C-alpha cells in the first residue's frame, strides 16, 4: 500500500512522461475523416460575407474547414461564391451557411434550393429556433442505401446551437410530417423516407457558447458537456450507424480555450470573432482595427435585424460604436408605439437627426424599394399593418449598420454593427507583445496554427501535472511564435 506522504510528494520531471501531442491528434478522427480534414478546426460562417471566400480558401488549403457567410446576402451573391469556391478549392473542404429566416421563409427556401442545384454538399445551419422544410429537404436529398445497407446522405449539416431543445431536433431524425410532405411533393420516394428514420438531421452539432452575433450567452463549460450527454442519449435511442459529433464554439480564442474544449470532449472547435479581425475576412480595415483594440467587456446585446419583431438579440462590439445603444432605443420605441405616426414628434425628429440622418419618409421609400425587389409580401403586409411598417423602417438602420461596417463607411463609424463576443478580448490579451498584436499581421491560417500548437503544448503540460509533477512557471506561458515556426509544426 502506498504511503500517503508518497502520494503528496511532488514529483520531478524526471519521474513522469508526456508523449508528443501533434495538432492532428486533437479532436475526433471521425470528424476529420467525414470532412476530409487534417485538423479539427473550423471557421464559422459570419454573415454578410464576413466569413469570406478568402477565409474558406485559406482554411481549406490548410487542412481545416471554412464556411462562407451567406446569411444576409442575395441568392445571386451566394451563387457567385459557390462558383468561386468550387473552382478554386475543388474537392478541398469548404461549406456554406444556411440561416433560419422566420421572417423571410422564401429566402431560406431559395438558398436551400440553390445549394441543391449547385451540389453544395456541406452547410452550417445557424440561428435555427426549430427545424424547417428547407433544411430537412436539403439534408435528405439523394439519401440512399450504401453497400453495407446503411443509409448514406450526400448532403451534410453542421448545426450551430445553444439550446438543448434545438440540439435535440437536429440530433433526431427528421420530423415525420416534413418527410411525408417531401414524399407527397415527389422530392423523396417511400424507400428514402424509410431511410430518413435512421439518420439525424445533423451529424455534427456545434455548441455555441458566449459568442458574437446570435447567441444565448451560454457558458461553454456547461453547454458542451450537456450536449455531449444529449448526443449519447439520442444515439442510444436511435442507434445511428454513425454517431453524431459535438463541437465547441464561442469563446474559443486562446490555446487554453482550445485545449479546454478538446478536454471536455469536443470533436472540433469553431472560431468566429477572432477571424473577423484577420486580413481575409469580408469586413473592413476600420473594423479590424476596432476589434484589435477590444477587451472582453467591450461587448453588449442588441436587437437583431433579421428577428427584430421577435425580440431576438445579437452580441456586438461596443468600443468605438454607439450601435448597441441606438438599436436598443429603436426596439424600445417599437415596443411602446403602434406606428411611426404615434411616436411623439420630438422623438421622431431626434431619430431623423441622430440615427437615420434622413427624414423617416425617405427611409421608408428606400425600405419599400428594397423589399419590393426582395420580398413584395413584406410591403403588402406593411400597408395593412402600421406596426410592421415601423419595424421595417427600424430594420433599415439595423441592416445597413452591418454593411456600413463591412464597407468601412467613415461617416457612419459610430453606427457600425460589429458582431463580436468576449473571445476577441481574450485573443487580444494573449496576442499582446507578439506579431499578432497588430491586426495587419493576422491571417486566419496562422492564427489557427498558433492556437492549435498552443493547445498541444497546454495538453502536454496537463499530462505532466496530473501525474503530480511541478511544471516550471516559465513553461506555462504559451505565447505566439513567428509564423514560420508555427507552420513548422504542421508540415
Protein Blocks (a to p, Z undefined) as FASTA:
>chain_A
ZZfklmmpccdfklpccddddfklgcjfklmmmnopabdcdddddehhlagfklmmmmmm
nopacdddfehpafklmmmmmmmmmmmnomaccdddddddfklmmlmmmmmmmmmmnopa
bdcdehiabdcfklmmmmmgopacdfkopacdfbacddddfbfklmmmmmpccdfklmmm
mmmnopacfklmmmmmmccfblbdcdddddehjdehiafklmmmmmmmmmmmmmmmnopa
bacddddeehiabfklmmmmmmnopabdcdfklmmmpmkbcbdfklmmmmmmpcfklgcc
dddfklmmnopacdddfehpaklmmmmmmmmmmmmpgbfklpcfklmmmmmmmmnopafk
lmmmmmmmmmmmmommlmmmmmmmmklmmmmmmmmmmmmmmmmmmnopaklmmmoccddd
fklmmmmmmmgopaklpmklpcfklmmmmmmmmmmmmmmmmmmmmnopacdfklmmccdd
dfklmmmmmZZ
